[in-house]
Amino acid sequence: MLNQKALNNFLKNNGLDAMLLSSESNIRYLTSYTGFSPLERAAYVFIALKNIYLFTSPLYSNETKKQIKNIEIIENNNDNSFYKNLKFS
């Protein structure tokens, strides 16, 4: 279960502006979404003080938008890579 207040406290208490999660197990724990494969980097979660973003491929974007609440889903594709999307978030 996502607890934005606890995440904000963690960031502040550790002097962080943001945090990036890339492991499938950490993303599953944070979002409760179990559709990602542990064998690939199907998603990244960027946690900032005011927003949380999940970056994923078109393969997963529709399902994650249905199942994950309180996180903005951003689709990576050929025109918008993870790094390009992160820069503009």
C-alpha angles and dihedrals in degrees: 000000000000115000108185093183092054091048091050091050091050092051094047095044090052096044093247129144093195145349133216122213118197107160117098093225094054092046091049091050093050098042103025087226111139101182098094120098116239088216097066140040096249094156147011127204119212113197118196130169094263105024144027121211130192113202115199144152125268087257091070105023099091094049095044091050089056097046108031118071130190093023124096110234115215120189119223115208140151092289096041116040123191092259094048091048092048091053092058099041 
